[in-house]
Amino acid sequence: MTVALMAAGCGISGPVDVTGLRRVAGTDLIGARGETPADQRKIDRTVVGLCAGKVWTAEECRQHGDKQ
């Protein structure tokens, strides 16, 4: 019985609220295509938030700044 109750709590429902993620990622990326310097700044601001929120590793954040 206990196992059944524990399994019932492990669903696949989506998050109730994404406020925290929105706060970390921001909304700058919306509409940015990377075609202009302004677009690149929007992308960079998004990356800064993701790095500060530790969504990406330090190495991944360093790679963003590397020229391709």
Residue pairs with C-beta under 8 A, 6 or more apart in sequence:
24 49
24 50
24 52
24 53
24 55
25 46
25 49
25 50
25 53
25 55
26 45
26 46
26 49
28 41
28 42
28 43
28 45
28 46
29 42
29 43
29 46
31 42
32 39
32 42
32 43
33 39
34 40
34 43
44 64
47 56
47 61
47 64
50 56
50 61
51 58
51 60
51 61
51 64
56 64
